């Protein structure tokens, strides 16, 4: 094949591919639009049915209230009274729901206003009837019922409701036609697209057969590449898991091995502190000698006072030892924290059903002394139950509530509130306080390991919030903070309601 022929073939192949892409893009966009429109039309059809059902439910409650009131008047049976009260209690919520559902239709809004006025009048009549019955005046109650019948208040309610139902039936027919039309267009678009795809496939096959040998070789290379790619991905995944495990083992080993020389440093520092006393006593005795050159004996207190440079040397030496001991203690706390993190990272989570209200109440009881000292009140509202790892939840909420108590403003009574709700398969927990707050520039900093924000006047190593966020992520959730300086903080935890074995430790 000549170079010119190869160029022509390449040109037509590129043109065919471009045309195919354009056609498929147009079909895909049209299909997506029509499917969404059909879904929207079907949603409005369902909405119409829901509104109609709600109208019927409201009428049913009104009729139920009337029948139970008449039954009570005739029999004085307590069951009719209970049934009447239930019906009366259900009327207003049903009317409110109908009002919300009809907000999209101006005609129905007017009907709802008229219906609300008629129902309000009828509810007042019901109240008068019940008052007469309770006062032992059945004659007045019966007269009132006859008056209601003559004014035909119930018929007015039924008339307005029927008008609303007719309007919804009209909308149902219209929306059903729109939904059918959208589905028909979507099916037609799918059919046309399928035909064009088949046509393009035939043309592509014809072009492919013209260069069978080259394409076969390319496909063979592609199959080999796919096989190699899968094996490489598997190898890289295994290497990544091994690397993660190795990092955890390395952190554990390093933290564990660091403790041995740290213990030696602590021991020798203590010995050096004991030796310093003897050393400076000797220096003091050498500094105080008699006229014949013999050292003076210690005073009655057993010590010879240091003077001048010797005294300053003793002070500097003690201060240096104090800095060393403080640094050793801080390093020991950091190593302990790292060890705790590595142990927690290796722990397998066990999903169980957790009563979060009971869990947080138990945490609050353990922190009651700290809260009392901080003059803080902790309010726990109703919380959703979830399936998750109980120990991880205890660590998460204990840390957040403890931080809320720790960072309250001095002289201001503390108020800490724990709230919860559910949304789309997730439980959302909020721990808020009226404490010192966090500057906006530090909102991400506080979640970094060994990083702290604000005034460092409280004990800590900057590990708690980093550990909490790691636990939340392992449980398949998210964590965020909303805060301003001197305006309190709110930490929001979002967790799956049902965390299960399929996503256990998924981030490890």
Kinemage of the C-alpha trace (Angstrom):
@kinemage 1
@onewidth
@group {chain A} dominant
@subgroup {mainchain}
@vectorlist {calphas} color= white
{ca unk a 1} P 0.000 0.000 0.000
{ca unk a 2} L 1.357 3.366 -1.017
{ca unk a 3} L 1.900 6.211 1.417
{ca unk a 4} L -0.880 8.229 -0.237
{ca unk a 5} L -3.310 5.332 0.188
{ca unk a 6} L -2.312 4.934 3.801
{ca unk a 7} L -2.895 8.633 4.393
{ca unk a 8} L -6.305 8.452 2.720
{ca unk a 9} L -7.280 5.427 4.770
{ca unk a 10} L -6.108 7.144 7.943
{ca unk a 11} L -8.065 10.264 7.001
{ca unk a 12} L -11.297 8.339 6.421
{ca unk a 13} L -10.824 6.363 9.616
{ca unk a 14} L -10.298 9.547 11.591
{ca unk a 15} L -13.312 11.134 9.907
{ca unk a 16} L -15.437 8.092 10.691
{ca unk a 17} L -14.325 8.056 14.294
{ca unk a 18} L -15.023 11.792 14.640
{ca unk a 19} L -18.479 11.385 13.098
{ca unk a 20} L -19.189 8.442 15.371
{ca unk a 21} L -18.117 10.382 18.418
{ca unk a 22} L -20.285 13.329 17.458
{ca unk a 23} L -23.301 11.104 16.836
{ca unk a 24} L -22.810 9.150 20.052
{ca unk a 25} L -22.330 12.378 21.985
{ca unk a 26} L -25.546 13.799 20.554
{ca unk a 27} L -27.438 10.581 21.259
{ca unk a 28} L -26.061 10.370 24.790
{ca unk a 29} L -26.924 13.989 25.537
{ca unk a 30} L -30.407 13.581 24.064
{ca unk a 31} L -30.978 10.337 25.948
{ca unk a 32} L -29.866 11.851 29.224
{ca unk a 33} L -32.133 14.859 28.691
{ca unk a 34} L -35.142 12.727 27.742
{ca unk a 35} L -34.592 10.266 30.583
{ca unk a 36} L -34.362 13.122 33.074
{ca unk a 37} L -37.456 14.734 31.602
{ca unk a 38} L -39.350 11.447 31.774
{ca unk a 39} L -38.252 11.029 35.377
{ca unk a 40} L -39.384 14.569 36.167
{ca unk a 41} L -42.745 14.021 34.459
{ca unk a 42} L -43.245 10.768 36.368
{ca unk a 43} L -42.391 12.572 39.582
{ca unk a 44} L -45.145 15.088 38.923
{ca unk a 45} L -47.568 12.251 38.166
{ca unk a 46} L -46.723 10.664 41.502
{ca unk a 47} L -47.036 14.070 43.152
{ca unk a 48} L -50.540 14.462 41.723
{ca unk a 49} L -51.537 11.056 43.103
{ca unk a 50} L -50.084 11.960 46.511
{ca unk a 51} L -52.038 15.230 46.612
{ca unk a 52} L -55.252 13.452 45.648
{ca unk a 53} L -54.658 10.797 48.309
{ca unk a 54} L -53.984 13.511 50.872
{ca unk a 55} L -57.279 15.242 50.034
{ca unk a 56} L -59.143 11.968 50.509
{ca unk a 57} L -57.285 11.341 53.776
{ca unk a 58} L -58.298 14.792 55.043
{ca unk a 59} L -61.948 14.192 54.103
{ca unk a 60} L -61.815 10.822 55.829
{ca unk a 61} L -60.607 12.408 59.082
{ca unk a 62} L -63.368 15.050 58.934
{ca unk a 63} L -66.032 12.387 58.369
{ca unk a 64} L -64.522 10.255 61.087
{ca unk a 65} L -64.709 13.193 63.498
{ca unk a 66} L -68.374 13.763 62.592
{ca unk a 67} L -69.404 10.128 62.938
{ca unk a 68} L -67.576 9.707 66.252
{ca unk a 69} L -69.180 12.927 67.593
{ca unk a 70} L -72.643 11.666 66.696
{ca unk a 71} L -71.859 8.242 68.136
{ca unk a 72} L -70.702 9.877 71.363
{ca unk a 73} L -73.880 11.962 71.519
{ca unk a 74} L -76.044 8.868 71.041
{ca unk a 75} L -74.206 6.329 73.213
{ca unk a 76} L -71.921 8.354 75.513
{ca unk a 77} L -69.359 5.589 74.893
{ca unk a 78} L -65.767 6.499 75.730
{ca unk a 79} L -64.477 4.771 72.589
{ca unk a 80} L -66.288 7.342 70.436
{ca unk a 81} L -64.701 10.169 72.431
{ca unk a 82} L -61.205 8.723 71.910
{ca unk a 83} L -61.876 8.180 68.221
{ca unk a 84} L -63.146 11.755 67.888
{ca unk a 85} L -60.091 13.217 69.601
{ca unk a 86} L -57.769 11.209 67.356
{ca unk a 87} L -59.604 12.400 64.271
{ca unk a 88} L -59.500 16.045 65.410
{ca unk a 89} L -55.771 15.730 66.156
{ca unk a 90} L -55.110 14.336 62.668
{ca unk a 91} L -57.044 17.003 60.737
{ca unk a 92} L -54.644 19.931 61.185
{ca unk a 93} L -51.456 17.969 60.304
{ca unk a 94} L -53.234 16.524 57.269
{ca unk a 95} L -54.291 20.019 56.198
{ca unk a 96} L -50.743 21.351 56.706
{ca unk a 97} L -49.315 18.553 54.598
{ca unk a 98} L -51.879 19.238 51.867
{ca unk a 99} L -50.940 22.935 51.969
{ca unk a 100} L -47.272 22.100 51.404
{ca unk a 101} L -48.046 19.666 48.614
{ca unk a 102} L -50.297 22.140 46.797
{ca unk a 103} L -47.848 25.035 46.911
{ca unk a 104} L -46.838 24.552 43.273
{ca unk a 105} L -50.330 25.231 41.919
{ca unk a 106} L -51.881 28.731 42.319
{ca unk a 107} L -55.432 27.423 41.755
{ca unk a 108} L -54.961 24.773 44.420
{ca unk a 109} L -53.515 27.315 46.823
{ca unk a 110} L -56.728 29.302 46.591
{ca unk a 111} L -58.746 26.127 47.134
{ca unk a 112} L -56.604 25.238 50.154
{ca unk a 113} L -57.252 28.679 51.673
{ca unk a 114} L -61.011 28.206 51.259
{ca unk a 115} L -60.752 24.656 52.583
{ca unk a 116} L -58.738 25.825 55.589
{ca unk a 117} L -61.378 28.417 56.455
{ca unk a 118} L -64.197 25.843 56.173
{ca unk a 119} L -62.302 23.298 58.267
{ca unk a 120} L -61.482 25.927 60.891
{ca unk a 121} L -65.189 26.735 61.146
{ca unk a 122} L -66.054 23.036 61.419
{ca unk a 123} L -63.399 22.474 64.089
{ca unk a 124} L -64.921 25.269 66.128
{ca unk a 125} L -68.327 23.592 65.807
{ca unk a 126} L -66.814 20.284 66.893
{ca unk a 127} L -65.341 22.004 69.957
{ca unk a 128} L -68.755 23.474 70.880
{ca unk a 129} L -70.404 20.073 70.455
{ca unk a 130} L -67.856 18.429 72.759
{ca unk a 131} L -68.257 21.204 75.346
{ca unk a 132} L -72.029 20.655 75.435
{ca unk a 133} L -71.548 16.895 75.782
{ca unk a 134} L -68.997 17.310 78.583
{ca unk a 135} L -71.332 19.743 80.369
{ca unk a 136} L -74.151 17.190 80.216
{ca unk a 137} L -76.217 19.169 77.717
{ca unk a 138} L -76.886 16.660 74.913
{ca unk a 139} L -79.929 18.663 73.731
{ca unk a 140} L -77.784 21.668 72.920
{ca unk a 141} L -75.218 19.425 71.245
{ca unk a 142} L -77.955 17.827 69.097
{ca unk a 143} L -79.343 21.266 68.231
{ca unk a 144} L -75.910 22.388 67.192
{ca unk a 145} L -75.490 19.302 65.013
{ca unk a 146} L -78.815 20.052 63.330
{ca unk a 147} L -77.701 23.643 62.807
{ca unk a 148} L -74.469 22.409 61.231
{ca unk a 149} L -76.470 20.136 58.952
{ca unk a 150} L -78.664 23.041 57.944
{ca unk a 151} L -75.672 25.283 57.214
{ca unk a 152} L -74.148 22.390 55.312
{ca unk a 153} L -70.563 23.088 56.558
{ca unk a 154} L -69.444 19.551 55.821
{ca unk a 155} L -70.887 19.754 52.321
{ca unk a 156} L -68.864 22.927 51.771
{ca unk a 157} L -65.708 21.096 52.779
{ca unk a 158} L -66.601 18.187 50.505
{ca unk a 159} L -67.390 20.537 47.624
{ca unk a 160} L -64.040 22.304 47.863
{ca unk a 161} L -62.238 18.985 48.238
{ca unk a 162} L -64.004 17.567 45.184
{ca unk a 163} L -62.988 20.635 43.192
{ca unk a 164} L -59.396 20.063 44.247
{ca unk a 165} L -59.620 16.392 43.288
{ca unk a 166} L -60.987 17.316 39.862
{ca unk a 167} L -58.089 19.741 39.407
{ca unk a 168} L -55.607 17.028 40.357
{ca unk a 169} L -57.274 14.573 37.972
{ca unk a 170} L -56.896 17.147 35.209
{ca unk a 171} L -53.242 17.562 36.114
{ca unk a 172} L -52.874 13.788 36.290
{ca unk a 173} L -54.121 13.375 32.731
{ca unk a 174} L -51.912 16.193 31.474
{ca unk a 175} L -48.822 14.996 33.327
{ca unk a 176} L -49.417 11.392 32.306
{ca unk a 177} L -49.506 12.471 28.669
{ca unk a 178} L -46.274 14.401 29.132
{ca unk a 179} L -44.628 11.422 30.827
{ca unk a 180} L -45.764 9.045 28.068
{ca unk a 181} L -44.516 11.458 25.420
{ca unk a 182} L -41.124 11.784 27.119
{ca unk a 183} L -40.787 8.023 27.433
{ca unk a 184} L -41.731 7.591 23.777
{ca unk a 185} L -39.124 10.141 22.711
{ca unk a 186} L -36.525 8.486 24.912
{ca unk a 187} L -37.297 5.067 23.432
{ca unk a 188} L -37.152 6.509 19.901
{ca unk a 189} L -33.849 8.194 20.622
{ca unk a 190} L -32.501 4.936 22.011
{ca unk a 191} L -33.684 3.032 18.926
{ca unk a 192} L -32.187 5.554 16.518
{ca unk a 193} L -28.983 5.599 18.491
{ca unk a 194} L -28.803 1.823 18.497
{ca unk a 195} L -29.291 1.792 14.714
{ca unk a 196} L -26.566 4.358 14.187
{ca unk a 197} L -24.264 2.467 16.503
{ca unk a 198} L -24.882 -0.731 14.527
{ca unk a 199} L -24.225 1.119 11.255
{ca unk a 200} L -21.016 2.580 12.582
{ca unk a 201} L -20.022 -0.843 13.860
{ca unk a 202} L -20.528 -2.372 10.403
{ca unk a 203} L -18.498 0.367 8.740
{ca unk a 204} L -15.805 0.012 11.357
{ca unk a 205} L -15.724 -3.746 10.838
{ca unk a 206} L -15.314 -3.237 7.108
{ca unk a 207} L -12.396 -0.886 7.680
{ca unk a 208} L -10.895 -3.211 10.221
{ca unk a 209} L -11.011 -6.161 7.808
{ca unk a 210} L -9.020 -4.115 5.277
{ca unk a 211} L -6.133 -4.014 7.709
{ca unk a 212} L -6.643 -7.340 9.462
{ca unk a 213} L -3.011 -8.232 9.964
{ca unk a 214} L -2.016 -4.911 11.533
{ca unk a 215} L -5.128 -4.812 13.687
{ca unk a 216} L -4.648 -8.407 14.821
{ca unk a 217} L -1.157 -7.564 15.893
{ca unk a 218} L -2.403 -4.473 17.708
{ca unk a 219} L -5.120 -6.490 19.461
{ca unk a 220} L -2.568 -9.114 20.451
{ca unk a 221} L -0.342 -6.405 21.899
{ca unk a 222} L -3.341 -4.896 23.655
{ca unk a 223} L -4.313 -8.259 25.190
{ca unk a 224} L -0.771 -8.736 26.399
{ca unk a 225} L -0.766 -5.229 27.795
{ca unk a 226} L -4.078 -5.846 29.595
{ca unk a 227} L -2.799 -9.083 31.097
{ca unk a 228} L 0.398 -7.394 32.177
{ca unk a 229} L -1.539 -4.421 33.476
{ca unk a 230} L -3.734 -6.616 35.678
{ca unk a 231} L -0.723 -8.427 37.046
{ca unk a 232} L 1.088 -5.127 37.608
{ca unk a 233} L -1.954 -3.660 39.375
{ca unk a 234} L -2.194 -6.742 41.592
{ca unk a 235} L 1.498 -6.534 42.362
{ca unk a 236} L 1.350 -2.817 43.084
{ca unk a 237} L -1.718 -3.304 45.309
{ca unk a 238} L 0.027 -6.058 47.226
{ca unk a 239} L 3.157 -3.902 47.504
{ca unk a 240} L 1.070 -0.975 48.750
{ca unk a 241} L -0.616 -3.097 51.403
{ca unk a 242} L 2.730 -4.523 52.444
{ca unk a 243} L 4.191 -1.018 52.559
{ca unk a 244} L 1.325 0.200 54.745
{ca unk a 245} L 1.800 -2.732 57.100
{ca unk a 246} L 5.548 -2.144 57.068
{ca unk a 247} L 5.059 1.520 57.926
{ca unk a 248} L 2.906 0.568 60.897
{ca unk a 249} L 5.418 -2.072 62.013
{ca unk a 250} L 8.249 0.419 61.532
{ca unk a 251} L 6.462 3.072 63.601
{ca unk a 252} L 5.801 0.521 66.330
{ca unk a 253} L 9.394 -0.769 66.328
{ca unk a 254} L 10.907 2.711 66.243
{ca unk a 255} L 8.638 3.921 69.046
{ca unk a 256} L 9.337 0.797 71.060
{ca unk a 257} L 13.114 0.942 70.508
{ca unk a 258} L 13.241 4.654 71.282
{ca unk a 259} L 11.916 3.921 74.736
{ca unk a 260} L 15.009 1.852 75.701
{ca unk a 261} L 17.590 4.652 75.275
{ca unk a 262} L 15.067 7.071 76.735
{ca unk a 263} L 14.837 4.949 79.880
{ca unk a 264} L 18.655 4.914 80.077
{ca unk a 265} L 18.738 8.703 79.680
{ca unk a 266} L 16.130 9.072 82.425
{ca unk a 267} L 18.126 6.786 84.726
{ca unk a 268} L 21.469 8.465 84.144
{ca unk a 269} L 19.848 11.880 84.503
{ca unk a 270} L 18.547 10.846 87.940
{ca unk a 271} L 22.023 9.572 88.872
{ca unk a 272} L 23.586 12.789 87.591
{ca unk a 273} L 21.123 14.768 89.698
{ca unk a 274} L 22.163 12.799 92.785
{ca unk a 275} L 25.877 13.172 91.949
{ca unk a 276} L 25.489 16.919 91.490
{ca unk a 277} L 24.854 17.325 95.208
{ca unk a 278} L 28.129 15.606 96.146
{ca unk a 279} L 29.991 17.413 93.393
{ca unk a 280} L 28.900 20.886 94.463
{ca unk a 281} L 29.471 20.062 98.151
{ca unk a 282} L 33.060 19.229 97.259
{ca unk a 283} L 33.409 22.406 95.220
{ca unk a 284} L 32.035 24.358 98.162
{ca unk a 285} L 34.414 22.725 100.599
{ca unk a 286} L 37.407 23.448 98.339
{ca unk a 287} L 36.300 27.050 98.026
{ca unk a 288} L 36.283 27.495 101.819
{ca unk a 289} L 39.733 26.578 103.239
{ca unk a 290} L 41.388 27.584 106.515
{ca unk a 291} L 44.526 29.623 106.847
{ca unk a 292} L 46.700 26.488 106.858
{ca unk a 293} L 45.076 25.272 103.616
{ca unk a 294} L 42.824 22.610 105.148
{ca unk a 295} L 39.200 22.493 103.942
{ca unk a 296} L 36.637 23.876 106.391
{ca unk a 297} L 34.176 21.464 107.935
{ca unk a 298} L 30.524 21.760 106.915
{ca unk a 299} L 28.227 23.927 109.000
{ca unk a 300} L 25.733 22.549 111.404
{ca unk a 301} L 23.277 22.169 108.586
{ca unk a 302} L 25.728 19.859 106.792
{ca unk a 303} L 26.205 22.255 103.851
{ca unk a 304} L 28.728 24.883 102.893
{ca unk a 305} L 27.114 27.751 101.047
{ca unk a 306} L 28.266 28.374 97.474
{ca unk a 307} L 29.237 31.846 96.493
{ca unk a 308} L 29.776 33.831 93.321
{ca unk a 309} L 30.459 31.821 90.164
{ca unk a 310} L 30.121 28.499 92.007
{ca unk a 311} L 26.600 29.366 93.091
{ca unk a 312} L 25.653 30.456 89.552
{ca unk a 313} L 27.161 27.222 88.193
{ca unk a 314} L 25.007 25.202 90.613
{ca unk a 315} L 21.875 27.112 89.535
{ca unk a 316} L 22.671 26.643 85.825
{ca unk a 317} L 23.391 22.958 86.355
{ca unk a 318} L 20.062 22.379 88.151
{ca unk a 319} L 18.211 24.353 85.478
{ca unk a 320} L 19.835 22.282 82.707
{ca unk a 321} L 18.857 19.059 84.468
{ca unk a 322} L 15.306 20.383 84.776
{ca unk a 323} L 15.128 21.098 81.023
{ca unk a 324} L 16.491 17.619 80.282
{ca unk a 325} L 13.925 15.939 82.536
{ca unk a 326} L 11.093 18.011 81.031
{ca unk a 327} L 12.177 17.097 77.487
{ca unk a 328} L 12.474 13.428 78.457
{ca unk a 329} L 8.954 13.475 79.893
{ca unk a 330} L 7.608 15.119 76.724
{ca unk a 331} L 9.397 12.597 74.507
{ca unk a 332} L 8.032 9.767 76.646
{ca unk a 333} L 4.489 11.087 76.185
{ca unk a 334} L 4.993 11.400 72.421
{ca unk a 335} L 6.374 7.862 72.139
{ca unk a 336} L 3.440 6.542 74.169
{ca unk a 337} L 1.049 8.387 71.879
{ca unk a 338} L 2.716 6.953 68.761
{ca unk a 339} L 2.537 3.452 70.234
{ca unk a 340} L -1.158 3.928 70.978
{ca unk a 341} L -1.757 5.118 67.411
{ca unk a 342} L 0.038 2.125 65.897
{ca unk a 343} L -1.837 -0.301 68.153
{ca unk a 344} L -5.149 1.321 67.247
{ca unk a 345} L -4.226 1.223 63.543
{ca unk a 346} L -3.818 -2.566 63.735
{ca unk a 347} L -7.033 -3.202 65.643
{ca unk a 348} L -9.812 -4.849 63.660
{ca unk a 349} L -13.105 -2.994 63.974
{ca unk a 350} L -16.140 -5.000 65.035
{ca unk a 351} L -19.519 -3.618 63.902
{ca unk a 352} L -22.219 -3.855 66.590
{ca unk a 353} L -25.457 -2.007 67.194
{ca unk a 354} L -24.682 0.973 69.443
{ca unk a 355} L -27.157 3.022 71.471
{ca unk a 356} L -25.312 6.307 70.998
{ca unk a 357} L -27.447 8.106 73.555
{ca unk a 358} L -26.492 5.599 76.243
{ca unk a 359} L -22.852 5.632 75.072
{ca unk a 360} L -22.515 9.417 75.324
{ca unk a 361} L -24.370 9.551 78.648
{ca unk a 362} L -21.777 7.117 80.017
{ca unk a 363} L -18.970 9.320 78.668
{ca unk a 364} L -20.562 12.416 80.208
{ca unk a 365} L -20.804 10.684 83.598
{ca unk a 366} L -17.067 9.891 83.538
{ca unk a 367} L -16.320 13.542 82.739
{ca unk a 368} L -18.752 14.935 85.302
{ca unk a 369} L -15.968 15.995 87.699
{ca unk a 370} L -14.076 17.929 85.018
{ca unk a 371} L -17.319 19.542 83.868
{ca unk a 372} L -18.180 20.569 87.423
{ca unk a 373} L -14.753 22.129 87.941
{ca unk a 374} L -15.133 24.034 84.655
{ca unk a 375} L -18.678 25.133 85.627
{ca unk a 376} L -19.986 23.540 82.457
{ca unk a 377} L -23.307 21.878 81.650
{ca unk a 378} L -23.493 19.106 79.068
{ca unk a 379} L -26.821 18.607 77.258
{ca unk a 380} L -27.347 15.402 75.286
{ca unk a 381} L -30.305 15.470 72.901
{ca unk a 382} L -31.961 12.486 71.258
{ca unk a 383} L -29.395 10.661 69.120
{ca unk a 384} L -29.807 8.049 66.361
{ca unk a 385} L -28.578 4.493 66.953
{ca unk a 386} L -25.991 3.155 64.506
{ca unk a 387} L -24.099 -0.025 63.705
{ca unk a 388} L -20.390 0.653 64.165
{ca unk a 389} L -17.333 -0.116 66.311
{ca unk a 390} L -18.188 0.741 69.910
{ca unk a 391} L -14.637 1.330 71.152
{ca unk a 392} L -13.862 3.668 68.247
{ca unk a 393} L -17.046 5.653 68.966
{ca unk a 394} L -16.090 5.927 72.643
{ca unk a 395} L -12.674 7.305 71.692
{ca unk a 396} L -14.181 9.762 69.181
{ca unk a 397} L -16.832 11.263 71.462
{ca unk a 398} L -14.687 11.121 74.629
{ca unk a 399} L -11.969 13.144 72.937
{ca unk a 400} L -14.352 15.757 71.512
{ca unk a 401} L -16.333 16.251 74.742
{ca unk a 402} L -13.124 16.365 76.800
{ca unk a 403} L -11.706 19.026 74.433
{ca unk a 404} L -14.938 21.028 74.700
{ca unk a 405} L -14.591 21.055 78.507
{ca unk a 406} L -10.862 21.778 78.384
{ca unk a 407} L -11.084 24.798 76.067
{ca unk a 408} L -13.993 26.719 77.627
{ca unk a 409} L -13.567 30.419 78.342
{ca unk a 410} L -12.477 31.320 81.867
{ca unk a 411} L -15.153 32.958 83.963
{ca unk a 412} L -17.971 32.073 81.552
{ca unk a 413} L -20.379 29.217 82.426
{ca unk a 414} L -19.813 26.509 79.842
{ca unk a 415} L -22.579 25.020 77.747
{ca unk a 416} L -21.830 21.888 75.706
{ca unk a 417} L -24.509 20.313 73.527
{ca unk a 418} L -24.522 16.977 71.678
{ca unk a 419} L -27.071 16.670 68.851
{ca unk a 420} L -27.764 14.062 66.185
{ca unk a 421} L -29.901 13.405 63.135
{ca unk a 422} L -30.032 11.094 60.134
{ca unk a 423} L -29.856 11.860 56.424
{ca unk a 424} L -29.632 9.549 53.386
{ca unk a 425} L -28.262 6.546 55.244
{ca unk a 426} L -25.864 8.554 57.435
{ca unk a 427} L -25.981 9.681 61.057
{ca unk a 428} L -24.805 13.259 61.652
{ca unk a 429} L -23.555 14.143 65.149
{ca unk a 430} L -22.727 17.678 66.298
{ca unk a 431} L -20.730 18.537 69.450
{ca unk a 432} L -20.953 22.293 70.061
{ca unk a 433} L -19.699 24.544 72.861
{ca unk a 434} L -19.481 28.215 73.793
{ca unk a 435} L -15.743 28.100 74.448
{ca unk a 436} L -12.790 30.090 73.210
{ca unk a 437} L -13.244 28.973 69.579
{ca unk a 438} L -10.678 28.374 66.831
{ca unk a 439} L -9.300 30.863 64.316
{ca unk a 440} L -10.385 30.146 60.736
{ca unk a 441} L -6.772 29.749 59.587
{ca unk a 442} L -6.313 26.901 62.086
{ca unk a 443} L -9.383 24.845 61.100
{ca unk a 444} L -7.246 22.335 59.163
{ca unk a 445} L -4.134 22.688 61.317
{ca unk a 446} L -5.832 21.190 64.379
{ca unk a 447} L -6.307 17.874 62.544
{ca unk a 448} L -2.579 17.531 61.747
{ca unk a 449} L -0.479 15.205 63.887
{ca unk a 450} L 1.452 16.971 66.676
{ca unk a 451} L -0.015 20.359 65.646
{ca unk a 452} L -1.986 22.566 67.998
{ca unk a 453} L -3.679 25.939 67.611
{ca unk a 454} L -4.279 28.928 69.842
{ca unk a 455} L -2.776 29.595 73.263
{ca unk a 456} L -0.840 26.549 74.519
{ca unk a 457} L -2.043 26.711 78.128
{ca unk a 458} L -3.507 23.211 78.307
{ca unk a 459} L -1.659 19.863 78.446
{ca unk a 460} L -1.574 17.805 75.263
{ca unk a 461} L 0.591 16.529 72.423
{ca unk a 462} L -1.549 17.522 69.419
{ca unk a 463} L -2.596 13.938 68.695
{ca unk a 464} L -6.223 13.735 69.825
{ca unk a 465} L -8.024 15.329 66.869
{ca unk a 466} L -5.728 13.668 64.327
{ca unk a 467} L -6.541 10.315 65.926
{ca unk a 468} L -10.263 11.121 65.985
{ca unk a 469} L -10.311 12.023 62.292
{ca unk a 470} L -8.393 8.822 61.436
{ca unk a 471} L -10.986 6.764 63.351
{ca unk a 472} L -13.871 8.558 61.638
{ca unk a 473} L -12.364 7.858 58.228
{ca unk a 474} L -11.833 4.183 59.058
{ca unk a 475} L -15.512 4.017 59.973
{ca unk a 476} L -16.418 5.375 56.519
{ca unk a 477} L -17.335 8.871 57.706
{ca unk a 478} L -16.185 12.483 57.579
{ca unk a 479} L -15.333 15.125 60.162
{ca unk a 480} L -15.376 18.921 59.989
{ca unk a 481} L -15.289 21.929 62.302
{ca unk a 482} L -17.112 25.261 62.277
{ca unk a 483} L -15.716 27.849 64.666
{ca unk a 484} L -14.747 31.472 65.275
{ca unk a 485} L -12.528 32.980 67.929
{ca unk a 486} L -14.423 33.648 71.175
{ca unk a 487} L -17.637 32.315 69.584
{ca unk a 488} L -17.459 28.602 70.377
{ca unk a 489} L -16.924 25.585 68.131
{ca unk a 490} L -19.053 22.902 66.499
{ca unk a 491} L -17.501 19.599 65.429
{ca unk a 492} L -19.612 17.638 62.946
{ca unk a 493} L -19.186 13.859 62.587
{ca unk a 494} L -20.927 12.031 59.719
{ca unk a 495} L -20.989 8.219 59.998
{ca unk a 496} L -22.823 5.443 58.114
{ca unk a 497} L -25.904 4.273 59.991
{ca unk a 498} L -25.055 0.663 59.137
{ca unk a 499} L -21.296 0.191 58.844
{ca unk a 500} L -20.691 -3.454 57.954
{ca unk a 501} L -18.006 -6.028 57.280
{ca unk a 502} L -17.788 -5.127 53.572
{ca unk a 503} L -16.177 -1.771 54.298
{ca unk a 504} L -14.317 -2.808 57.428
{ca unk a 505} L -10.914 -1.181 57.636
{ca unk a 506} L -11.230 -0.085 54.025
{ca unk a 507} L -8.726 2.691 54.412
{ca unk a 508} L -5.893 0.569 55.782
